[in-house]
């Protein structure tokens, strides 16, 4: 949550971001299975990307864990395949923030209410695993999507969060994975029963 930097340190932070391996998302559609970082400056003010990808936004610092990319100026667009997509949104650093997600201006809903005071850090994977962090997964149909986010609660007034979209697995893929897991379980039980 306190990852936003002072604008006067732009050169230092930009250099630090490049040195830490931060990727800058270019204008255009966002790709699946990639964590993207967004920023916000208060409740009821639409979320932005991160400078330098979004020149009007605050500077962000890349995650020290799971690789992330900075979002450009919203809305953030992509096209979901026929199976549809899942959009995940999660707060970062200190809990307390909450978001409403929109697709072409229509509300998809709110992320979960934040739990006990918690700090999940700057890695989206532990943040998603922490039930005290406000998060939501929204099912989207096939076709184009235009995503925006608005913080509905922001006790510190500013911060960052992450979003990611993924293709909904097709039933055939789910069945194949399930069959593989059953075969693996059978093999393990056979080897457990074998004499040593």
C-alpha positions in Angstrom: 0.0 0.0 0.0 2.8 2.4 0.7 4.6 1.6 -2.6 3.8 4.9 -4.3 6.8 7.1 -4.5 7.4 10.8 -4.5 7.5 12.2 -8.0 10.7 14.1 -7.4 12.6 10.7 -7.3 11.5 9.7 -10.7 14.9 9.0 -12.2 16.0 7.0 -9.2 12.8 4.9 -9.1 12.7 4.4 -12.9 16.3 3.1 -12.7 15.5 0.9 -9.7 12.4 -0.5 -11.5 14.5 -1.4 -14.6 17.2 -2.9 -12.4 14.7 -5.0 -10.5 13.4 -6.4 -13.8 10.1 -4.5 -13.9 8.3 -4.9 -17.2 6.4 -2.1 -18.7 3.1 -3.0 -20.3 2.6 -1.2 -23.6 -0.7 0.2 -24.7 -3.0 -2.4 -26.0 -4.5 -5.6 -24.8 -3.3 -7.3 -21.7 -2.3 -10.9 -22.0 -3.5 -13.9 -19.9 -1.6 -15.4 -17.0 0.3 -12.3 -16.3 0.1 -10.3 -13.1 -0.3 -6.6 -13.7 0.2 -3.8 -11.2 -2.2 -0.8 -10.9 -2.2 2.2 -8.6 -4.8 4.3 -6.9 -4.8 7.6 -5.0 -8.0 7.3 -2.9 -11.5 6.0 -2.5 -13.9 6.8 -5.3 -11.1 7.8 -7.7 -10.6 5.4 -10.6 -7.5 3.3 -10.4 -4.6 4.0 -12.8 -1.7 2.1 -14.2 1.9 2.9 -13.1 4.4 5.3 -14.5 6.2 4.9 -16.9 3.5 2.8 -18.7 0.8 5.3 -17.6 2.4 8.7 -17.6 -0.4 10.2 -15.6 -0.1 7.7 -12.8 2.2 7.5 -9.7 5.5 5.6 -9.9 5.3 2.0 -8.7 8.1 -0.4 -7.7 8.1 -3.9 -9.2 7.3 -6.9 -7.1 10.4 -8.6 -5.5 8.6 -11.9 -5.9 6.4 -13.1 -8.7 7.1 -11.1 -11.9 4.6 -8.3 -12.6 4.1 -5.7 -15.3 2.9 -2.1 -14.9 -0.5 -1.4 -16.4 -0.9 1.5 -18.9 -3.8 4.0 -18.9 -7.2 2.3 -18.2 -9.4 0.8 -19.5 -7.4 -2.4 -19.7 -8.6 -4.5 -22.6 -8.5 -8.1 -23.7 -10.6 -10.6 -25.6 -11.6 -13.8 -23.9 -11.8 -17.1 -25.9 -15.0 -19.1 -26.3 -14.5 -20.8 -22.9 -14.6 -17.4 -21.2 -12.1 -15.9 -18.7 -11.6 -15.3 -14.9 -10.4 -11.9 -13.8 -8.6 -11.8 -10.4 -8.1 -8.6 -8.5 -6.2 -8.3 -5.2 -5.0 -5.6 -2.8 -1.3 -5.4 -1.9 0.8 -4.5 1.1 -1.5 -3.5 4.1 -5.1 -4.8 4.1 -7.9 -2.3 4.2 -8.6 -1.4 0.6 -11.5 -2.7 -1.4 -12.3 -2.4 -5.1 -15.3 -2.4 -7.5 -14.5 -3.9 -10.9 -16.2 -2.7 -14.1 -16.4 -4.2 -17.6 -17.4 -1.6 -20.2 -18.7 0.5 -17.3 -21.0 -2.2 -16.0 -20.2 -3.4 -12.4 -18.8 -6.9 -12.1 -19.0 -6.6 -8.3 -16.9 -5.8 -5.3 -13.8 -7.6 -4.0 -14.1 -9.2 -0.6 -14.2 -7.1 2.6 -10.7 -6.8 4.1 -10.1 -8.9 7.2 -7.8 -8.4 10.1 -4.9 -5.9 9.7 -2.3 -7.7 7.6 0.6 -7.0 5.3 1.0 -9.4 2.4 3.9 -7.6 0.9 4.5 -6.9 -2.8 4.1 -10.4 -4.3 0.6 -11.1 -5.8 0.7 -14.8 -5.1 0.9 -14.5 -1.3 -1.5 -11.6 -1.4 -4.1 -13.9 -3.2 -3.5 -16.6 -0.6 -4.1 -14.3 2.3 -7.8 -14.3 3.2 -7.4 -10.9 5.1 -6.6 -9.2 1.8 -9.5 -7.9 -0.3 -9.7 -9.9 -3.4 -12.2 -11.1 -6.0 -12.5 -13.4 -9.0 -15.0 -12.4 -11.6 -16.2 -14.8 -14.4 -16.3 -13.2 -17.8 -17.9 -14.4 -21.0 -16.3 -14.8 -24.4 -15.4 -11.8 -26.4 -13.9 -8.3 -25.7 -13.6 -6.8 -22.2 -12.7 -3.3 -21.1 -11.8 -3.3 -17.4 -11.6 -0.5 -14.9 -11.3 -0.5 -11.1 -12.5 2.0 -8.5 -11.4 1.7 -4.9 -14.5 1.9 -2.6 -12.3 1.9 0.6 -8.8 3.2 0.9 -7.9 4.0 4.5 -4.3 5.2 3.6 -5.5 7.1 0.6 -3.2 5.5 -2.0 -1.6 2.2 -2.8 -1.3 -0.5 -5.4 -2.9 -3.8 -6.3 -2.7 -6.5 -8.9 -5.0 -7.9 -11.6 -4.7 -11.0 -13.8 -6.9 -12.7 -16.2 -6.9 -16.4 -17.2 -8.7 -18.5 -19.7 -11.4 -20.7 -18.1 -10.2 -24.3 -18.6 -12.3 -26.3 -21.1 -14.0 -29.4 -19.8 -11.8 -31.7 -21.9 -8.7 -30.1 -20.3 -10.2 -30.5 -16.8 -11.0 -34.2 -17.5 -7.5 -34.8 -18.8 -5.9 -33.3 -15.7 -8.3 -35.3 -13.5 -7.4 -38.5 -15.3 -3.7 -37.8 -14.8 -4.2 -37.2 -11.1 -6.2 -40.5 -10.7 -3.4 -42.4 -12.6 -0.7 -40.8 -10.4 -2.7 -41.6 -7.2 -3.0 -45.2 -8.4 0.7 -45.5 -9.1 1.6 -44.1 -5.7 -0.7 -46.5 -3.9 0.7 -49.5 -5.9 4.3 -48.4 -5.0 3.3 -47.8 -1.4 2.0 -51.4 -1.2 5.1 -53.0 -2.9 7.5 -54.9 -0.7 10.7 -53.1 0.2 
